[in-house]
Structure formats: structure tokens, C-alpha cells
């Protein structure tokens, strides 16, 4: 194992922490013994068609893992919100299900890209903005209420953890319910901005499309007539207050999450394939510290070889024992 690749200094965050789909990570040549496994391999539970819903709800190994730690660092991803009606990005092998999201370079580079983005967002927000927390969000809020969650670090931008009652939350990739001006940094509630989009583009209100991840919609047509408002304060470009692919996660966000990880006694991944490095890096940090690591995810994760325990089941089912 190369400690230099694991223990990244904060000075390297801007170079190392952009949202991208990197090559598969090199796995360590040696591994420490895993909790609950004499062979050094993680305990893995996979959901099969023969399991009934009642049987699938029983995960004693996961219950023991959670009960055995008092300061859990929880890292969540898109799989935590799929049962709230928000699609995820990847399939069970960690590959893209659809065209990759727009990059920050494309968004800033062409007005046509911004027209396409905001038109699709206007359609997608109608349902995304009404999404409600599911059992997984409520279970993790209950974990915090029990005083056993050091931090919930989410890669999601839907704010459903907060809606479920979680307070010790860091939104690693920002929040979609806020729009920010790239010129003067003034912010506007997304719901208010939705009203402005509708006022300027009334003909688009009758359009509908299949939901895509993060408030997007699979709408394809001529976007040249779509009007994108500029910032009322300075005339600048408006962008959702989220980290786009190709954009860097703010250093202070990473630093704050890392401080909490240093206080944690275990890491629990919920609903993330960890294919994006900005989330995966915290699993690498936990591995370096010798923390036990469990994951609940349907399908492969980038960290499978680093796990103490893996539960391949729906997040709300696996965590239902907390409710």
C-alpha cells in the first residue's frame, strides 16, 4: 500500500478532489484482518430473488456493526434516495446508466449548454422539489438522535437527510435547492428561480419527461428558444449551488469532513458505489486509520476490497432495524 496515495494533504485537494469518473483504484497489496472474518475477507450478504421481504430485513451482522460503534462516520450516495423517486447514476457494476452529467467546463463554456441544462432542470424540478425522505433517511436521522453519528457526509444534493431530521450533515457536493451567481455570489431559493423560469418560458410548462438524477429530466429537443435569466444583482451567470463534474469540492468542506472522520470509530457507507473520488477518498482515509468499514449498496463498489462488511440490499430495508 502506498501511504502517499492514501494520506492526501489538504494542499492537494484542488487537484485530487474534482468530480470525475477515474480509472479503477489500485487496491492494497496487503490487507489488515477484517472484523468478523478469520480469512481477512469482508462478510458479504447479497440479496437474491429467493429472499422474502421479511427475510431480507434481517441483517444481524450490520446490526452488530452499528451497535458496536458509538461515533459512526456515515457516507451516503444516490442509492439512499432512489426510493424517494430520485434516479441514481450507475448500474450494479458501477457503470453509467445514461450519458454523463454536464461538466462545469461545458456549462460555463457555452450559452447553449446552459439553455439545455436549465430547460431540463425546469422540467425535472417539478418532481425533484417535492421528493420526500424515505426509510433510509429516517433511519440515519434516528441514528443521530441516539447520539451515535459523528457525521453524515452525503454526496446527494437533495437535502432529504435534513428533511428527515438529521442535523450533523455536510453536503459534500452542495445543494440543489439554492441557485448561486458566479459573479457576485448572491443566492436565490431554487423554488423562487423556478417561478422566474416559468415566467420567461411559459410554453415549456406543458412539457414533461422521464426523471433523471439530481433534478434533471431526459428532455431532448431544440433548446435555442429557452430563456435563461441572468443575475438580477450583477447580470452574472447563475448556477445551482452544487459541485458539477469536473469541478472541485471546496477545500473547507473536505477539511471539515476530515476532522470529523478523525473523531469517528467506524465508517458506514450507504447507497454509494464510491466511483467518484470525492467520496471514495474518505474510505481511503478510514482505511489508513485502521477503521472498520461497512457498506450497504446494491452492486459493486470501488472499495469492495477495503470493507469489513458489505450488505447488498436496498438501503431502507437494510437499515430498518434502526426505526
C-alpha positions in Angstrom: 0.0 0.0 0.0 1.3 3.4 -0.9 0.7 5.8 2.0 1.4 8.7 -0.2 -1.7 8.0 -2.3 -3.9 7.5 0.7 -3.0 10.3 3.0 -3.6 13.2 0.7 -2.7 16.5 2.2 -5.3 19.3 2.0 -2.9 21.2 -0.2 -3.6 18.7 -2.9 -7.4 18.8 -2.6 -8.0 21.1 -5.6 -6.1 18.7 -7.8 -7.3 15.4 -6.4 -11.0 16.1 -5.4 -12.8 17.1 -8.6 -15.9 15.1 -9.6 -14.9 12.7 -12.3 -15.1 9.1 -13.3 -11.5 7.9 -12.7 -9.8 4.7 -13.6 -10.4 1.9 -11.1 -8.4 2.5 -8.0 -5.4 0.3 -7.2 -6.2 -1.9 -4.3 -3.8 -2.5 -1.5 -1.4 -5.5 -1.9 -1.8 -6.4 1.7 -4.8 -6.0 3.9 -5.3 -5.9 7.7 -7.5 -8.6 9.2 -11.2 -7.7 9.0 -13.6 -7.7 11.9 -15.7 -10.9 12.0 -13.7 -12.6 9.3 -10.9 -15.0 10.0 -10.0 -15.2 6.3 -9.3 -11.5 6.1 -12.2 -11.1 3.6 -15.3 -8.9 4.2 -18.5 -10.6 5.3 -20.9 -10.1 2.3 -24.6 -10.5 2.3 -26.3 -10.4 -1.1 -30.0 -10.1 -1.8 -31.4 -12.9 -4.1 -34.8 -13.4 -5.6 -35.5 -16.2 -3.2 -35.3 -13.9 -0.2 -38.7 -12.7 1.0 -39.0 -9.1 2.1 -39.2 -10.2 5.8 -36.1 -12.3 5.5 -34.2 -9.5 3.7 -34.9 -7.2 6.6 -32.8 -9.3 8.9 -29.1 -8.3 8.9 -27.6 -9.2 12.2 -24.1 -8.6 11.1 -25.0 -5.0 10.2 -26.9 -4.5 13.4 -23.8 -5.8 15.3 -21.6 -3.4 13.3 -23.7 -0.4 14.1 -24.3 -1.4 17.7 -20.6 -1.9 18.2 -19.6 1.7 17.4 -20.6 4.9 19.1 -19.1 7.5 16.7 -20.1 6.4 13.2 -19.0 8.4 10.2 -21.8 7.8 7.6 -21.2 8.4 3.9 -24.3 8.3 1.7 -24.9 8.3 -2.0 -27.6 8.2 -4.6 -28.9 4.8 -3.6 -30.1 6.3 -0.4 -32.7 8.4 -2.3 -33.9 6.1 -5.1 -36.9 5.1 -3.2 -37.8 8.8 -2.9 -38.2 8.8 -6.6 -34.8 10.3 -7.5 -32.9 8.1 -10.0 -29.3 7.1 -9.5 -26.4 7.4 -11.9 -24.9 3.9 -12.1 -25.8 0.3 -12.5 -24.8 -2.6 -10.3 -21.4 -2.8 -11.9 -20.7 0.9 -11.2 -21.1 1.9 -14.9 -23.1 4.9 -16.1 -26.7 4.2 -16.8 -27.1 7.2 -19.1 -25.0 10.0 -20.6 -22.7 11.5 -18.1 -23.9 14.7 -16.4 -22.9 18.1 -17.8 -19.4 19.3 -16.7 -18.6 22.6 -15.3 -16.4 23.4 -18.3 -19.3 22.8 -20.7 -21.8 24.7 -18.5 -19.5 27.8 -18.4 -18.3 27.5 -22.0 -21.5 27.8 -24.0 -24.8 29.6 -23.5 -26.5 26.7 -25.4 -25.3 24.3 -22.8 -26.8 26.5 -20.1 -30.1 26.7 -22.0 -30.2 22.9 -22.2 -29.4 22.5 -18.6 -31.9 24.9 -17.2 -34.7 23.7 -19.6 -34.2 20.1 -18.4 -33.9 21.3 -14.8 -37.1 23.3 -15.1 -39.0 20.1 -16.1 -37.2 17.8 -13.6 -37.5 20.2 -10.6 -41.3 19.8 -10.6 -41.0 16.3 -9.0 -37.5 16.6 -7.5 -38.5 19.6 -5.4 -41.4 17.6 -4.0 -39.4 14.5 -3.1 -39.8 13.2 0.5 -37.4 11.3 2.7 -37.7 7.5 2.8 -37.0 4.9 5.4 -33.2 5.1 4.9 -33.1 8.8 5.6 -35.3 8.4 8.7 -33.2 5.5 9.9 -30.0 7.6 9.7 -31.7 10.5 11.5 -32.7 8.1 14.2 -29.0 7.0 14.5 -28.1 10.6 15.1 -30.8 11.1 17.6 -29.4 8.1 19.5 -26.1 10.1 19.7 -24.1 7.6 17.7 -23.5 9.5 14.5 -20.2 11.5 14.4 -21.2 13.0 11.0 -23.4 12.2 8.0 -21.4 13.2 4.8 -23.7 13.0 1.8 -22.8 13.0 -1.9 -26.5 13.8 -2.6 -27.8 17.3 -3.3 -31.4 16.7 -2.4 -31.4 17.7 1.3 -33.5 14.8 2.2 -31.4 13.9 5.1 -32.1 17.3 6.6 -35.8 16.9 5.8 -35.8 13.6 7.7 -34.3 15.3 10.8 -30.6 14.8 10.5 -28.6 17.9 11.7 -24.9 16.8 11.7 -24.8 16.8 7.9 -22.2 18.0 5.4 -23.4 18.3 1.8 -20.2 17.2 0.0 -21.5 18.2 -3.4 -23.6 21.2 -2.4 -27.4 21.6 -2.5 -29.8 21.8 -5.5 -32.4 23.9 -3.7 -30.2 27.0 -4.0 -29.0 29.0 -7.1 -25.8 31.0 -6.8 -24.5 33.8 -9.0 -20.9 33.1 -10.2 -20.3 36.8 -10.4 -21.4 38.3 -7.1 -22.3 35.0 -5.1 -25.8 36.2 -4.3 -28.1 33.2 -3.7 -31.7 32.6 -4.6 -34.0 29.7 -3.5 -34.4 27.2 -6.3 -38.2 27.3 -5.9 -38.2 31.1 -6.5 -35.9 30.7 -9.5 -38.3 28.0 -10.8 -41.0 30.7 -10.9 -38.8 33.0 -12.9 -38.0 30.3 -15.4 -41.7 29.6 -15.8 -42.5 33.3 -16.3 -39.9 33.6 -19.0 -40.7 30.3 -20.7 -44.5 29.6 -20.3 -44.6 27.4 -23.4 -42.3 24.9 -21.7 -44.7 24.4 -18.7 -46.7 21.8 -20.7 -43.6 19.6 -21.4 -42.8 16.5 -19.4 -40.0 13.9 -19.5 -38.6 11.0 -17.6 -36.8 11.9 -14.4 -33.0 11.8 -14.4 -30.7 12.1 -11.4 -30.3 15.3 -9.4 -33.4 17.2 -10.7 -32.6 16.7 -14.4 -35.1 15.3 -17.0 -34.4 13.3 -20.1 -35.8 16.0 -22.4 -34.3 16.3 -25.9 -35.4 18.9 -28.3 -34.4 22.4 -29.7 -33.4 24.5 -26.7 -32.5 27.6 -28.6 -35.6 29.5 -27.6 -35.3 28.8 -23.9 -34.6 32.0 -21.9 -32.1 31.7 -19.1 -32.3 34.7 -16.7 -29.1 36.4 -15.6 -28.4 37.5 -12.0 -30.6 40.5 -11.1 -27.9 42.0 -9.0 -24.9 41.9 -11.4 -26.0 40.3 -14.6 -23.8 37.3 -13.9 -24.2 33.6 -14.8 -26.5 31.6 -12.5 -25.6 28.1 -11.4 -27.2 25.6 -9.0 -25.2 25.7 -5.8 -23.8 22.2 -6.4 -20.4 20.8 -7.4 -20.6 19.9 -11.1 -18.5 17.1 -12.6 -15.0 18.4 -13.3 -15.4 21.0 -10.5 -13.5 20.9 -7.2 -15.2 20.3 -3.9 -14.4 23.3 -1.7 -11.3 22.7 0.5 -13.0 23.8 3.7 -15.8 21.2 3.1 -13.2 18.5 2.8 -11.2 19.7 5.8 -14.3 19.8 8.0 -15.4 16.3 7.0 -11.8 15.0 7.6 -11.8 16.5 11.1 -15.0 14.5 11.9 -13.5 11.3 10.4 -10.6 11.7 12.8 -13.1 11.5 15.7 -15.0 8.5 14.3 -14.6 4.9 15.4 -16.0 3.3 12.2 -17.3 4.2 8.7 -20.6 3.2 7.2 -21.3 3.7 3.5 -25.0 3.8 2.5 -26.1 3.7 -1.1 -22.9 4.7 -2.9 -20.7 2.9 -5.5 -17.9 5.3 -4.5 -16.8 5.6 -8.1 -16.4 9.3 -7.7 -13.1 10.1 -5.9 -14.5 12.9 -3.8 -16.4 10.3 -1.8 -14.0 7.4 -2.1 -11.2 9.4 -0.6 -12.8 9.2 2.8 -12.9 5.4 2.6 -9.2 5.5 1.8 -8.6 7.8 4.8 -10.6 5.5 7.1 -8.5 2.5 5.8 -5.3 4.4 6.6 -6.6 5.0 10.2 -7.5 1.3 10.6 -11.2 2.0 11.0 -13.7 -0.8 10.3 -15.7 -0.1 7.2 -19.2 -1.4 6.3 -21.2 -0.7 3.2 -24.9 -1.1 2.2 -25.1 -0.9 -1.6 -26.8 -2.8 -4.4 -23.9 -3.9 -6.6 -20.1 -3.3 -6.8 -18.4 -0.5 -5.0 -14.9 0.9 -5.7 -14.0 0.0 -2.1 -15.1 -3.7 -2.0 -11.6 -4.8 -1.1 -11.4 -2.4 1.8 -14.7 -3.4 3.5 -15.2 -5.2 6.8 -18.8 -5.9 5.9 -21.0 -5.5 2.8 -24.7 -5.8 2.6 -26.1 -5.9 -0.9 -29.7 -4.8 -0.3 -31.9 -1.7 -0.6 -30.8 0.9 1.9 -34.1 1.4 3.7 -34.5 -2.4 4.0 -31.0 -2.9 5.4 -31.4 0.0 7.9 -34.9 -0.8 9.0 -33.7 -2.1 12.3 -32.9 1.5 13.4 -36.6 2.6 13.1 
